[in-house]
Amino acid sequence: MGALDQPSTAGLIGQTYGFAVGTALATLLMVLVWRSGGADRRSRFLFVACILIADLSGLAKNVALVLYVSPKSPLAGQIRSIGFIAAAMLPLSIMTIWRNNAVLGVRRLIGNALVIYSASSGFLIAACLAVGSWTPSYLSSDLMSGVLLNQDFVGNLTIYNGLLLILVGAIFLLPGTLDNLTDRIAISLMISGLFLSSVSAALDAYVSLPLALAHIIRIARFQSIVLVVIGSLFYFSRFRAADIFAKQAMRLLLGSILAMVMAFGTLGPIASMSHVTASPRAVTLLGAAMIAGCAMLLYVRLGRWTDLLVERGIFGKRDTQLAIREFSDHLGVLESKAIVLSTTQALAVEVLGMKSDEVSVRDIDRLDGEPNCVSLPILHQGDTLYLAVPLTGNRRILLTAEVESLREIALHAGRRLDELDREEERMASLRLESRLSRQLVEAELRALRAQINPHFLFNSLNTIAALIPQEPEKAEKFTVRLAKVFRYVLLHADRPLSAIDEEMDFLRTYLEIEQIRFGERLLVEFDVERAIAHTAVPSLILQPLVENAIKHGIAPKVGTSRILVQAKRRNGLILLSVEDDGIGLFASKNQLGRSLASADFGAGVGLQNVRERLQTMYGAAANLSLINIQGGGSRATLEIPAGE
């Protein structure tokens, strides 16, 4: 079967899809190669241009066949010759790139030789094709019979020559330059594509095959160029934003494959089965709709997988949208504007595939004088910073997808900066409120202690005055103890809290003063748990309770009396109690089990101050109870949160 025979409908569809996919891929790759810059940009551009022209030629040829142009007509031959000429120049661009990448002097010499050979053979093949296809038949009837001007022969020679050059170049120029798996995959695909095309061309030209197999061989011959395109995509993945192109290219390839399957399914099995039904046209349309629906569902699912394959498996990168979402989540834990901005810059560098010094965060003043710079605003609280990317050197432009990614990054960064500003304002307000509240509490506590201290001093001075005439030694002892008590009061005047052991030492001194007054009538006991000895409690909080017990319980009693001071921890509370075995409370003061907020302990200044101090410091969490004890006496108990 000759190469120029009219292909079948299925074969024509398969070839057309293949050439269309190759054209779309080559167009995308050409745009990105040209924008990427770099020392090898012209060689890469020539390479992609040759692939694009070859695919356009094949696509135009198939369109001509659809329009009933004979495959043996001069127009069809001229269209095919353009594609073969482009294919003939393809090895020149590859050899130029590989030679430039060679590191050893000997390899560069071999590279120069291969470049010269590829240029010479390419121009010779192009000349043969041009003469054979574009020279009028009445001027070259004798020449047309020559084998060198036979388009099938020269076309096959183009493929064989390209495969030979690729193999030789790969052997002598590539060792030491394929540093990663991506490059190895790329070269393998390029060689595989040319090899498959060569074998298919040989079988198509020289072997008689069954009709169905011959159609498959022909499709493989013309569509193996897609493998070369994909291989070149991987090999040229060093340029910036190649991953964006790769994802779009793989989705395009996936879509074309699904579309081809849909076309073959509609024209093949469904069309055959529809002829045995009552309504063949309706069955065909229904089957085509079902295949199209399945193809769309598969495209969505497989498209995500191909994106992951390209970004993680081939380029080793994170998905850009996933990286931005993780960035947005991570910003919530950053507490510093400097860290937010440095993290923003780092993500922009990752997304663009640039160096860290090529992306910066600047204010408006630093942008002046640099017009060729892409700047995305980071807006927050009326102030504006810019995520700046200078377009200098090989970076001439940013892709739309890159600009949109940077804009989204800047938007998230601006929102976090706004949150930090609001948090800073809120914390400043809370600090001010806390300072004012603390000052108010301290002022209230100082006022309450100021009421206690004069009262105690007044009673003590009266006692000293009464002792001096009759018992001067006791008066002297009393004065020493009184000085010690007031020294403690003065030292703790500005301290709202004191340790329990300090308070107990103070009460021992205070009760020693009272024992001087009462003599053997007053016995004192202390019971303090060691575990809470250093727990902080309000300063001078127990002294009014001791004073109340002596004044209302012990003083009116005849005979010996006892005071027990206790400090314990129970159920998360610190229990401070003063117990006496005096005459007990009057009925009007017996407030059994009532809360601090509602209890009325009489008009005594000391107990009233205790209640107000507890309310000021702890609110409803603290409690003061005053009860009669069975058998005589009373007990005053403070309940304070242990965490305070």
C-alpha positions in Angstrom: 0.0 0.0 0.0 1.5 3.3 -1.0 1.9 6.2 1.3 -0.2 8.5 -0.8 -3.3 6.3 -1.0 -6.6 7.8 0.3 -6.8 7.0 4.0 -9.9 5.5 5.6 -12.3 7.6 7.5 -11.1 6.4 10.9 -7.5 6.9 9.8 -8.2 10.4 8.6 -9.8 11.2 11.9 -6.9 9.8 13.9 -4.4 11.7 11.8 -6.3 14.9 12.0 -6.6 14.7 15.8 -2.9 14.0 16.1 -1.8 16.9 13.9 -4.3 19.2 15.7 -2.9 18.2 19.1 0.7 18.6 17.8 -0.1 22.0 16.4 -1.7 23.2 19.6 1.2 21.9 21.8 3.8 23.4 19.5 2.1 26.8 19.4 2.0 26.9 23.2 5.6 25.8 23.5 6.7 28.3 20.9 5.2 31.2 22.8 6.7 30.2 26.1 10.1 29.4 24.6 10.2 32.9 23.0 9.2 34.6 26.2 11.6 32.6 28.4 14.8 34.1 27.0 18.1 32.4 27.6 21.2 31.7 25.5 19.6 28.9 23.5 16.3 30.6 22.9 16.8 30.9 19.1 17.8 27.2 18.8 14.8 26.2 20.9 12.6 28.5 18.8 13.8 26.9 15.6 13.2 23.5 17.0 9.6 24.3 18.0 9.0 26.1 14.7 10.0 23.0 12.7 7.6 20.9 14.8 4.8 23.5 14.4 5.3 23.7 10.6 5.4 19.9 10.3 2.1 19.6 12.2 0.5 22.4 10.3 1.4 20.8 7.1 -0.1 17.5 8.1 -3.2 19.2 9.3 -3.6 21.2 6.1 -3.1 18.0 4.0 -5.9 16.3 5.9 -8.2 19.3 5.5 -7.4 19.1 1.7 -8.3 15.5 1.7 -11.6 16.3 3.5 -12.3 18.8 0.7 -11.8 16.0 -1.8 -8.4 17.0 -3.0 -6.7 14.0 -4.4 -3.7 12.8 -2.4 -1.7 12.5 -5.7 -2.4 16.1 -6.8 0.4 18.6 -6.9 -1.3 20.7 -4.1 -1.3 17.7 -1.7 2.4 17.0 -2.6 3.4 20.6 -2.0 1.7 20.7 1.4 3.4 17.5 2.4 6.8 18.8 1.2 6.6 21.7 3.5 6.2 19.3 6.4 9.1 17.2 5.3 11.3 20.3 4.9 10.5 21.4 8.4 11.3 17.8 9.7 14.6 17.9 7.7 15.7 21.0 9.6 14.7 19.6 13.0 18.0 17.8 13.8 19.9 21.1 13.2 18.2 22.8 16.1 18.6 19.8 18.4 22.3 19.4 17.5 22.9 23.1 18.2 21.3 22.9 21.6 23.2 19.7 22.6 26.5 21.2 21.3 26.1 24.3 23.5 25.4 22.1 26.5 28.5 19.9 26.0 31.1 20.5 28.6 34.2 18.9 27.2 36.3 20.3 24.3 36.2 17.0 22.3 32.5 16.8 22.6 32.1 20.3 21.4 34.2 19.5 18.3 32.0 16.5 17.7 29.0 18.7 18.2 30.3 21.2 15.6 30.7 18.4 13.1 27.1 17.1 13.8 25.8 20.7 13.4 27.5 21.0 10.1 26.3 17.6 8.9 22.7 18.3 10.1 22.7 21.6 8.3 24.1 20.2 5.1 21.8 17.2 5.0 18.8 19.3 6.0 19.4 21.8 3.2 20.0 19.0 0.7 16.8 17.2 1.6 14.9 20.5 1.6 16.2 21.3 -1.9 15.2 17.8 -3.2 11.7 18.2 -1.8 11.4 21.7 -3.1 12.5 20.8 -6.6 10.4 17.6 -6.7 7.2 19.3 -5.4 7.3 22.9 -6.6 8.9 22.6 -10.1 6.3 22.6 -12.9 5.9 19.1 -14.3 6.4 20.3 -17.9 9.9 21.6 -16.9 11.0 18.6 -14.9 9.3 15.5 -16.3 12.6 13.7 -16.6 13.7 14.8 -13.1 10.6 13.6 -11.5 11.5 10.0 -12.3 14.7 10.3 -10.2 14.7 8.6 -6.9 16.1 11.6 -5.1 13.1 13.6 -6.2 10.5 11.0 -5.2 8.6 12.5 -2.2 8.0 9.2 -0.5 11.6 8.3 -0.7 12.9 11.7 0.4 10.3 11.9 3.2 11.4 8.5 4.6 15.0 9.6 4.2 14.2 12.6 6.3 13.0 10.4 9.1 15.9 8.0 8.9 18.4 10.9 8.8 16.8 12.5 11.9 16.9 9.3 13.8 20.5 8.7 13.0 21.5 12.2 14.1 19.5 11.9 17.3 21.2 8.6 18.2 24.7 9.8 17.4 24.2 13.1 19.2 22.8 11.3 22.2 25.8 9.0 22.4 28.5 11.6 22.0 27.0 14.9 23.3 24.5 14.0 26.1 26.7 12.1 28.6 27.2 14.3 31.7 24.4 16.7 30.8 21.4 14.6 31.8 21.3 15.4 35.5 17.8 14.4 36.3 15.0 12.0 35.4 13.1 14.6 33.4 15.9 15.0 30.9 16.2 11.2 30.5 12.5 10.8 29.9 12.6 13.7 27.4 15.4 12.1 25.3 13.8 8.7 25.5 10.5 10.1 24.1 12.2 12.0 21.3 14.1 9.0 20.2 11.1 6.8 20.6 9.0 9.1 18.4 11.6 9.2 15.6 12.2 5.5 15.9 8.5 4.7 15.7 8.0 7.0 12.8 11.0 5.4 10.9 9.8 1.8 11.5 6.2 2.8 10.5 7.5 4.5 7.3 9.5 1.5 6.4 6.6 -0.9 6.9 4.2 1.4 5.1 6.6 1.7 2.1 8.1 -1.8 1.7 5.8 -4.3 3.5 2.4 -5.5 2.3 0.1 -5.5 5.4 -3.6 -6.3 6.0 -5.8 -3.2 5.5 -6.6 -2.7 9.2 -3.0 -3.0 10.3 -1.9 -0.8 7.5 -4.2 2.0 8.7 -2.8 1.6 12.3 0.8 1.8 10.9 0.0 4.9 8.9 -1.5 6.6 11.9 1.6 5.7 14.0 3.9 7.0 11.3 2.3 10.5 11.2 1.3 10.8 14.9 4.6 9.7 16.5 5.7 13.3 16.1 3.5 13.9 19.2 6.1 11.9 21.2 8.8 14.2 19.9 6.8 17.2 21.0 6.2 15.8 24.5 9.8 14.9 24.8 10.9 18.3 23.7 8.5 19.7 26.3 10.2 17.8 29.1 13.7 18.6 27.8 13.0 22.3 27.6 11.4 22.3 31.0 14.3 24.4 32.3 12.7 27.7 31.2 10.5 29.6 33.6 6.8 28.6 33.7 7.4 25.4 31.8 5.2 23.6 34.3 2.3 25.8 33.4 2.7 24.9 29.7 3.2 21.3 30.6 0.0 21.1 32.5 -2.0 22.7 29.7 -0.3 20.6 27.1 -1.0 17.4 29.0 -4.7 18.4 29.4 -4.9 19.2 25.7 -3.3 15.8 24.9 -5.7 14.1 27.3 -8.7 15.9 25.8 -7.7 15.0 22.2 -7.3 11.3 23.2 -10.7 11.3 24.8 -12.2 13.1 21.7 -10.5 10.5 19.4 -11.9 7.7 21.4 -15.3 9.3 21.3 -15.1 9.7 17.5 -13.9 6.1 16.9 -16.6 4.8 19.3 -19.3 6.8 17.5 -18.2 5.8 14.0 -17.3 2.2 14.9 -19.2 0.1 17.4 -22.1 2.4 17.9 -22.6 3.0 14.2 -22.5 -0.7 13.5 -25.0 -1.6 16.3 -27.4 1.2 15.3 -28.1 -0.3 11.9 -29.9 -3.2 13.5 -32.3 -0.9 15.4 -35.5 0.7 14.4 -34.0 4.2 14.6 -30.3 4.1 13.7 -29.9 7.9 13.9 -31.4 8.2 17.3 -29.3 5.3 18.7 -26.2 6.9 17.2 -26.9 10.3 18.8 -27.7 8.7 22.1 -24.5 6.6 22.1 -22.5 9.7 21.1 -24.0 11.7 24.0 -23.3 8.9 26.5 -19.6 8.7 25.3 -19.3 12.5 25.4 -20.6 12.6 29.0 -18.2 9.9 30.1 -15.4 11.6 28.3 -16.1 14.9 30.1 -16.2 13.2 33.5 -13.0 11.4 32.8 -11.4 14.6 31.6 -12.1 16.4 34.9 -10.8 13.5 37.0 -7.8 12.6 34.8 -6.9 16.3 34.3 -6.3 16.7 38.1 -4.1 13.6 38.0 -2.1 14.9 35.1 -1.6 18.2 36.8 -0.2 16.4 39.9 2.0 14.2 37.7 3.5 17.2 36.0 4.1 19.3 39.1 5.2 16.6 41.5 6.5 13.8 39.4 8.2 15.7 36.6 9.0 19.2 38.0 9.0 18.3 41.7 6.9 21.3 42.5 3.8 21.9 44.7 0.5 22.7 43.0 0.4 26.5 42.9 -3.2 26.7 44.2 -2.5 24.2 46.9 0.7 26.1 47.9 -1.4 29.4 48.1 -4.0 27.7 50.3 -1.4 26.3 52.6 0.2 29.8 52.7 -3.1 31.3 53.6 -3.6 28.8 56.4 0.0 29.3 57.7 -0.4 33.1 57.8 -2.8 32.7 60.7 -0.1 31.5 63.0 2.4 34.2 62.1 2.6 37.0 64.7 5.1 39.3 63.1 4.7 41.6 60.0 8.4 40.9 59.1 7.8 37.2 59.1 4.6 37.6 57.0 6.4 39.6 54.4 9.4 37.2 54.2 7.0 34.3 53.9 5.2 36.1 51.1 8.4 36.8 49.3 9.5 33.1 49.6 6.2 31.8 48.1 6.4 34.3 45.2 9.9 33.0 44.5 8.7 29.4 44.6 5.7 30.1 42.3 7.8 32.0 39.7 10.8 29.7 39.9 13.2 32.6 40.4 16.0 33.4 42.8 15.3 34.9 46.2 16.9 38.2 45.2 14.8 38.6 42.1 11.5 39.1 44.0 11.2 41.7 46.8 8.6 43.6 48.9 9.0 47.3 48.6 7.2 50.6 49.4 6.2 53.1 46.8 9.3 55.2 47.1 11.6 52.3 46.2 9.6 51.6 43.0 10.4 55.0 41.5 13.0 54.9 38.8 12.3 51.3 37.8 9.5 51.3 35.2 10.1 47.8 33.8 8.8 46.1 37.0 5.6 44.2 37.7 4.3 45.3 41.1 1.3 43.8 42.9 -0.1 45.9 45.8 -0.2 44.5 49.4 -3.0 46.7 50.8 -3.4 47.0 54.6 -4.8 49.7 56.9 -4.5 52.5 54.2 -0.7 51.7 53.8 0.5 50.0 50.7 3.5 47.8 50.0 4.3 46.1 46.7 5.4 42.6 45.7 7.8 43.6 43.0 9.4 41.5 40.2 11.8 43.5 38.0 11.7 42.3 34.3 15.3 42.5 33.4 17.7 40.3 31.5 16.0 37.2 30.2 12.8 37.9 32.1 10.8 40.0 29.7 7.3 39.3 30.7 5.2 37.5 33.3 2.5 35.1 32.2 -1.1 35.9 33.1 -1.3 32.8 35.4 1.8 34.0 37.2 0.5 37.5 37.7 -2.8 36.1 39.0 -0.9 33.9 41.5 1.1 36.8 42.7 -2.1 38.9 43.1 -3.7 36.2 45.2 -0.6 35.9 47.3 -0.5 39.7 47.9 -4.2 39.7 48.8 -3.7 37.0 51.5 -0.6 38.8 52.8 -2.5 42.1 53.0 -5.4 40.5 54.9 -3.0 39.0 57.5 -1.3 42.4 57.9 -4.7 43.9 58.5 -5.4 41.3 61.1 -2.1 41.9 62.8 -2.8 45.6 62.9 -6.2 45.0 64.5 -4.7 42.5 67.0 -2.0 45.1 67.9 -4.6 47.8 68.4 -6.7 45.4 70.5 -3.8 44.3 72.6 -2.8 47.9 73.2 -6.4 48.7 74.2 -6.4 45.7 76.6 -3.0 46.7 78.0 -4.3 50.2 78.7 -7.6 48.8 80.2 -5.6 46.3 82.3 -3.3 49.1 83.6 -6.2 51.4 84.4 -8.1 48.5 86.1 -5.0 47.5 88.1 -4.5 51.1 89.2 -8.1 51.3 90.3 -7.9 48.0 92.2 -4.7 49.1 93.9 -6.2 52.4 94.8 -9.2 50.7 96.3 -7.1 48.2 98.2 -4.9 51.0 99.6 -8.0 52.8 100.7 -9.3 49.7 102.5 -6.0 49.0 104.2 -5.9 52.7 105.2 -9.1 52.1 107.1 -7.8 49.0 108.8 -4.4 50.4 109.9 -5.7 53.5 111.8 -8.3 51.4 113.6 -5.7 48.9 114.8 -3.3 51.6 115.7 -5.9 53.4 117.8 -6.7 50.3 119.8 -3.1 49.4 120.3 -2.2 52.9 121.6 -5.0 52.8 124.1 -3.7 49.4 125.3 -0.1 50.8 125.7 -1.4 53.8 127.6 -3.2 51.6 130.0 -0.2 49.3 130.6 2.5 52.0 131.2 1.5 53.0 134.7 0.9 49.5 136.1 3.0 47.1 133.9 5.7 49.0 132.2 7.6 45.8 131.1 4.5 44.6 129.3 4.1 48.0 127.8 7.7 47.8 126.5 7.1 44.3 125.1 3.8 45.4 123.6 5.6 48.4 121.9 8.2 46.1 120.3 5.6 43.8 119.0 3.5 46.8 117.7 6.6 48.1 115.9 7.1 44.7 114.2 3.4 44.6 113.2 3.5 48.1 111.6 6.8 47.3 109.9 5.1 44.4 108.2 2.2 46.7 107.3 4.4 49.3 105.8 6.4 46.8 103.8 3.3 45.3 102.3 1.5 48.6 101.7 2.0 48.4 98.0 1.6 44.6 97.7 -1.9 43.3 97.2 -0.8 39.7 97.8 1.4 38.0 100.3 2.4 34.4 101.0 0.4 32.5 103.5 3.5 31.8 105.7 4.2 35.6 105.8 0.6 36.3 106.8 0.8 33.6 109.6 4.0 35.2 111.0 2.3 38.5 111.0 -0.7 37.0 112.9 1.6 35.4 115.4 3.1 38.8 116.3 -0.3 40.4 116.3 -1.7 37.7 118.7 1.4 38.0 120.9 0.3 41.6 121.4 -3.2 40.4 122.3 -1.8 37.8 124.7 0.0 40.6 126.5 -3.4 42.2 126.9 -5.3 39.1 128.0 -2.5 37.2 129.7 -3.2 33.5 130.3 -6.8 33.9 129.3 -5.8 33.7 125.6 -4.4 30.5 124.0 -3.3 30.6 120.3 -2.9 27.7 117.8 -1.9 27.6 114.1 -2.5 24.7 111.7 -1.1 25.4 108.2 -0.5 22.8 105.4 3.1 23.0 104.3 2.0 22.5 100.6 0.4 25.9 100.5 2.8 27.9 102.7 3.9 29.9 99.7 0.5 30.4 98.1 -0.4 34.0 97.6 -3.4 35.5 99.4 -4.6 39.1 100.0 -2.3 40.9 102.4 -3.7 41.5 105.9 -6.9 39.6 105.1 -7.0 37.6 108.3 -6.2 40.3 110.8 -9.8 41.7 110.8 -11.2 38.2 111.4 -8.8 37.6 114.4 -9.7 41.1 115.7 -13.4 40.3 115.4 -13.0 37.0 117.2 -11.2 38.6 120.1 -13.6 41.6 120.3 -16.9 39.7 120.1 -16.1 36.2 121.2 -13.2 36.1 123.7 -13.3 39.5 125.4 -16.9 39.0 126.8 -16.1 35.5 128.0 -15.0 34.7 131.5 -12.1 32.3 131.8 -9.6 30.9 129.3 -10.3 31.1 125.6 -8.6 29.6 122.5 -8.1 30.9 119.0 -7.3 28.5 116.1 -6.0 29.8 112.8 -6.0 27.3 109.9 -4.9 27.3 106.3 -5.8 24.3 104.0 -6.5 23.4 100.4 -9.7 21.7 99.5 -11.3 21.1 96.0 -9.3 23.8 94.3 -9.9 26.4 97.0 -7.7 27.8 99.7 -9.6 27.8 103.0 -8.4 30.3 105.6 -10.3 30.1 108.9 -10.2 31.8 112.3 -12.0 29.8 115.0 -12.6 30.8 118.7 -14.4 29.1 121.6 -15.8 32.4 123.0 -19.5 33.2 123.6 -20.4 32.9 119.9 -22.3 35.2 117.6 -25.5 37.0 118.4 -28.5 35.8 116.6 -28.6 38.8 114.4 -25.1 38.0 113.2 -25.5 34.3 112.6 -25.2 34.1 108.8 -25.0 30.4 108.4 -23.9 29.3 104.9 -24.8 32.5 103.2 -22.7 33.9 100.4 -20.2 36.7 100.5 -22.3 38.9 98.2 -25.5 38.6 100.3 -24.2 38.2 103.9 -24.6 41.1 106.3 -22.0 40.9 109.0 -23.0 44.0 110.7 -21.5 47.4 110.6 -18.0 46.4 111.7 -15.5 48.2 109.5 -13.0 45.3 109.6 -15.4 42.6 108.3 -16.9 45.1 105.8 -13.4 45.8 104.4 -12.6 42.1 104.1 -15.8 41.6 102.1 -15.1 44.5 99.8 -11.5 43.5 99.2 -12.5 39.9 98.3 -15.1 41.2 95.9 -12.6 43.6 94.3 -10.0 40.9 93.7 -12.0 37.8 93.1 -15.6 38.7 92.5 -18.1 35.9 93.0 -15.3 33.3 93.1 -14.5 34.1 96.7 -16.7 33.6 99.8 -16.7 34.6 103.4 -18.8 32.7 106.0 -19.3 33.3 109.7 -21.0 30.6 111.8 -21.6 29.5 115.4 -19.9 26.3 116.5 -21.9 23.8 118.5 -20.7 23.9 122.1 -19.8 27.5 121.9 -17.7 29.8 119.8 -17.6 30.8 116.2 -15.7 30.3 113.0 -15.0 32.7 110.2 -13.8 31.1 106.9 -12.4 32.6 103.7 -12.7 30.6 100.5 -10.3 31.8 97.8 -9.6 30.3 94.4 -6.4 28.3 94.6 -5.2 29.5 91.2 -5.0 33.1 92.3 
